[in-house]
Amino acid sequence: MKKISYFTKVIFCIAFLTLINSNQLPVLLRAELPPAPETGTPPGKPTPGGTRPDAICQNTSLPLTALAAYNGKDFTVSSHPTFWFYIPYQPQDIKEIQFIIEDPQQNSLKNIYQTSLQLSQGSGLMKIPVLKQPQYALEVDKLYRWKLIAYCTGNTTDDPDLVLEGWVKRVPISAELNNQLNSAEKEDYLIYQDNEIWYDAINTLAEQYFTNPEDSDLNKAWLNLLEAINQEKLSQESFGNGV
């Protein structure tokens, strides 16, 4: 039997180690990288992530809450959508509320919309529509971050007491969705809900329900929608403040 030379053994070992490394390296790199995000909106939570250490807001039975799905499907087809929130405070408890929409620009953020609000009534649901002016229009297939910032009465600093954040993405109206909306076979809010276009489902139904709060069908539909976004605890809350 022919003996394998020392030089051949060395070459074989180098080739073998190279093969091992070339197979293992991509596995190690993939393990260190985060999973690719879905084509949607980042997940989050509908209540503030924390408060300022010396925040002086009143204690409430329910927290400041955004009406959104927070499931990666917080979409709208509107260029100027309307956002809904539950505000648990009385007018005398809040000095100012700010609503901001930010356009992520690489590693920085650019405000494309900002408005200041004053509570006119007690606790309840509040809607914040984006003013229908061209400079405030959301672009199709673009992701935006919004913030609801609250300064409680007595706060003399520039730091907000509460910050609530979320995301919104405007998606195009497909031919199928357009046909559904024009068919009159279903209520628009159900079509939006079935297509997981949550901001428009919430706004469309809320506008109908709070215009006709005694309508039992709308009441049931509102409860079902709140359950779908895990906010059934807000089912007894009325429309308190509008912009």
N, C-alpha and C positions, 0 to 999 in steps of 0.2 A: 504494500500500500504506500502510495506517495505521501511523504510527510509535508505538512503545510509549513512554509517558512515563517520565521518570526515577523518579517515585513508584511506578509499576507495577513497574519493574525492581527497586526496593528491596524491595517487598513480595514479589516472586517469589523473590529471593535469600534473604530471611529464612525464607520457607516451605520452600525447598529445604534450607537448613541445618538447620532444625528437623526435617525428615523424616529427614535423614541421622543426626542425633544420636539421634532416637528409635529408629532401627533399630539403631544401633551400641551404645547404652548397655546394653541387656539382654545383648548378646554379651560386653561387657567385664565386666559383673557376673557372668555365669555362669562366665567364665574364672577369676575370682578366688575363687569359692566351691568348697569341696571337693565331690567327688561324694557323692551321697546314699548312706548306708550300707545294706547289705542288712539284711533283718530276720533278724538272727542275732547271733553274737558277734564282737567285734573280732578281727582276726588277731593273731598274736603268735609267740613261739618257746618251745619246751618246755624250754629251758635258761636259767639265769640270764643276765640282760642284762649283768652286770658284777659286780665284786667290790669290796669296800672296798679303798682303796689299800694299806693295811697289813694286809690279811687274812692270817690265819695258818693257813688250812685246808690239809690234806694234799693233795698232788697225787694225782690218780686217773686211771686210764685212760679211764673214762667219766665224764661230768659228772652232776651232780644233774639229774634229768629228770622231767618230768610226762608221764604217759600221757594224752594228749588229742590231738585232731585239729588244733587251731589253724588251722582252715580256714573259720571262720565258722559252723560247725555243732556247736559244743560244747554240746549240749543234754542235758537229762535230763527224765524224766517223774516223777521222784521228788521228794517234798517234802523228803526228807532224803537226798541222794545220798552216794555213797562215791567218794572220789578216790584215785587210785593214783599212786605216785611210785617212781622208782628212786633209792635212797640209796646212794652209792658209798663211804660212810665206815664206819669201825669205831666202836663205842660210845665208846672212849676219845678219838676224834677230835672228837666233837661234845658241846658243853656243853648245848645246848638247841635244840630245833626248835619253832617256833610255826606254827600254821596258822590263818589268819584268812579269814573271808568278809565282804566289805564290800558295803553297799547304797548305791549312788551316790544321793545326795540333792542334786539340782541341782549346785552347785559344791563340795559337801563330801562326805565319805564317812563312813558310819556302820557300825561293826562290828556285825554281827548274830550272829557266831559266832567264838569264839577258844578255842584249846586249846593246851597245851604238851605236848611229847612228849619222851620219852627213848628212845634206841635200846637195844633189848634184845639184838640179835644183830648179826652182821656185815653187810656190804653186801648189798643185795638189794632186792626190791620191797616196798613198804610201802603199806598201805591206811589211809586216814583217813576213817572214816564220820562224818557229822554226827549228833550225838546226837538220838535221836527224841523230842524234846520240842517242844511247840507253838511256843514262842518262837523256835525255830531253823528253822522251816519256811520253805522258799523259796516265794514267791508265783508263781503261773502267769503267764507272759508278762512276767516281770521279769528284767532283766539284773543279774548280780552279778559282782563281781571277787573272786578269792581270791588269797592270798599264802602261800607257804611260805618261812619265814624261818629261817636257820640261823646259830647262834652257835658258832664253833669253839672248841675247848679252848684256853685261854690268852687269850681275848678278854676284856679287863677294861673295855671301853667299853659304851655303850648301843647302839652301831651294829652291826647284823648284818653278818656276813661275806658271806652270800649271800642274795639275794632272788629268788625265782622267782614269776612272776605268770601268771595266766590268767583266763578268764571262764567263766561258766556261766549258762545260761538254762533255766528250767523251762518246758517246753511242755506243753499239754494232751494227754491221750490221746484221739486221734480215734476215731470209731466203727470206722473201717477198721483202725487199729492194734490196737484192743481185740479185734476179731474175729480178727486174725492171731495175737495172743498166746494166745487161747483155742482156736485150731483144732488145736494140737498137730501141725501139718504141718511146722513148722520149729522149730529150737531158738530160744529167746527171744533169745539173743545175736545170732543171724543176723538176726532180725527187727529188732532195734534197729540193727544195723549197716546193713541195707538202708535203713532210714529215717533214717540219719545221726544217731541219738541216741547219741552216742559214749560219754558217761560211763557209761550203763547197759549198752551193749554190752561195754565193757571190764570193768566190775565183774562182770557176770553170767558172762562166760566165765572171768575170772580166778578167781572163787570155785569154779567147777566144775573148772578145770584144776589148781589147786593143791591141791584135795582129792583129785584122781586124776591125779597127774603122770605115771603110767606109761601112761595112756590115749593111744594113738597118734592117734586121731581128734581128741581135744582138743588134743594137742600140735600137730597140723597146723593146727587152727583158730586156736590162739593165735599161731602164726607168721604165718598169713594176716592176722590182725587187726593184729599189730605192723607188718607191711608196709604195711597200709592207712593207718596213721598215721605212716609213715616212722620206725619205731623197731625195725626188725628186729635192730639191734645188741644189743637187750636179750633176744633169744630164749633165751639160755642162762642168764639170771639167774633165781634162785629167789626164793620168797617168804621174805623175811628178817625183817621186822618188821611187827607188827600192832598196832592200837589197840583 
